[in-house]
Structure formats: structure tokens, C-alpha cells
Amino acid sequence: SARACGAGSEDAEADVEAALGPLDSTNPLDGATLAALRLADVLSGSGAELDDDLAEELRRHYDDGQILELAAALCVGSGWQRMVEAFGIRPDIWSEATPLPF
């Protein structure tokens, strides 16, 4: 999820909340998308634990194989990002002279 890309940053989470709205029933996104975004939040956070409510919500929209596949893809993405940040890896095209994107 976009929240995962912020690696827990409160500013990044506020930006995502402003862009997507709350990840609850008031959001116009479909239930499957909201469940996947909530799973991304859980898996990208520290001390990730899937609660019964989210597990039930996921099972309403996905079968067990799809949930496992979604979780694996989310973990690869967030794990890759954490590794990049931990090692200070920059894209090949980046240099000290490259202007920041913000």
C-alpha cells in the first residue's frame, strides 16, 4: 500500500489518509481493495499480527490461496523497500547533482 512506502512515517500516513480517505466502510473503494490495503498496513508495520476481523474481511473477498499470494507480494515489496532504505541504495540514475523530486 501507499502507507507501506512511508515506512511508518506519520507524515506519509497522513498524506495517504488525505489521498485515499479512511480505510473503513466510509471509503468509496470496493471491499476487496480496502481489505488488501489494510493487510498491507499490517504486514508493513512493526509487530505485524493479523487480527480475526481482518482475516474474516479478507476471506469475504479472497480464497486462502489468493490471501497467501497477496501477502507474499506485499512482503516482497515492503521488504525490498526496507532493504533499500537500510543500505542507502540509490537508483543507478541518481547522483548528488540530481534534484530531489519534492
TORKETI-894794 format. One line per 2 residues: their letters; for each residue x, y, z of C-alpha. Coordinates in pm, 1 decimal, decimal comma, m for minus. Layout:
// TORKETI-894794
a	X Y Z; ...
//
This chain:
// TORKETI-894794
sa	0,0 0,0 0,0; 94,5 358,5 m22,7
ra	115,9 362,9 354,6; 377,8 90,3 338,2
cg	600,9 306,9 122,5; 624,4 561,2 403,5
ag	789,0 300,9 627,9; 580,7 412,3 922,9
se	628,0 782,8 875,8; 340,9 975,0 1033,2
da	364,4 1238,9 759,3; 342,0 974,0 487,7
ea	45,4 811,7 660,5; m132,4 1147,7 683,6
dv	m65,2 1206,9 312,0; m215,3 868,9 224,7
ea	m516,0 928,2 450,2; m572,5 1260,0 273,6
al	m546,1 1094,2 m69,3; m738,1 771,4 m3,6
gp	m957,1 859,9 289,3; m1000,3 631,6 589,6
ld	m967,2 258,8 521,8; m1314,9 180,7 651,7
st	m1673,8 148,1 531,7; m1699,4 521,9 457,4
np	m1439,2 485,8 180,7; m1572,3 455,2 m177,6
ld	m1311,8 189,4 m268,7; m1450,2 m163,4 m300,3
ga	m1425,7 m401,3 m5,1; m1159,1 m622,7 m163,6
tl	m930,9 m323,9 m221,0; m983,2 m194,0 133,0
aa	m907,1 m537,6 277,6; m586,6 m558,5 71,2
lr	m480,1 m209,9 183,6; m546,9 m298,9 547,1
la	m339,1 m616,0 502,5; m56,3 m408,0 354,8
dv	m67,1 m183,1 661,4; m44,7 m482,5 894,3
ls	237,1 m652,4 704,5; 446,6 m337,9 663,3
gs	420,8 m234,7 1027,5; 632,0 m348,6 1317,0
ga	496,3 m640,1 1515,6; 258,6 m741,8 1236,6
el	m31,3 m953,5 1356,0; m340,1 m1037,5 1156,7
dd	m647,5 m994,7 1376,5; m965,9 m1200,3 1342,7
dl	m1165,1 m910,3 1193,7; m917,9 m855,8 910,0
ae	m886,8 m1231,0 847,0; m1266,3 m1252,2 815,7
el	m1275,8 m947,8 588,6; m1006,7 m1094,8 363,0
rr	m1191,5 m1427,9 340,1; m1506,6 m1248,4 224,9
hy	m1317,3 m1128,7 m83,1; m1036,1 m1379,1 m142,1
dd	m975,5 m1752,6 m110,4; m685,2 m1882,4 101,7
gq	m450,5 m1910,5 m198,7; m521,8 m1551,8 m303,2
il	m463,5 m1424,5 51,4; m129,2 m1605,0 67,0
el	m30,2 m1473,6 m276,2; m130,4 m1118,0 m181,9
aa	57,7 m1137,2 148,1; 370,6 m1273,2 m21,9
al	367,9 m996,4 m283,3; 317,3 m729,4 m17,5
cv	603,5 m868,0 194,0; 841,8 m876,2 m101,4
gs	757,9 m515,0 m186,1; 781,3 m377,0 166,5
gw	1085,3 m590,9 249,5; 1263,7 m471,0 m62,3
qr	1190,2 m109,5 29,4; 1318,7 m160,1 384,8
mv	1639,3 m316,3 249,7; 1691,3 m28,1 5,5
ea	1645,7 224,6 285,6; 1862,5 32,0 534,8
fg	2156,1 9,1 292,8; 2108,6 357,1 147,8
ir	2075,8 217,5 m204,2; 2004,1 477,4 m470,2
pd	1880,3 415,0 m824,7; 2150,9 392,3 m1092,5
iw	2039,6 723,9 m1242,3; 2067,1 908,1 m908,9
se	2364,5 1130,9 m836,2; 2445,7 1407,1 m592,2
at	2354,4 1657,1 m866,9; 2009,0 1505,8 m921,7
pl	1740,2 1738,4 m787,5; 1511,8 1591,9 m525,7
pf	1162,4 1505,1 m653,1; 992,5 1721,7 m390,3
//
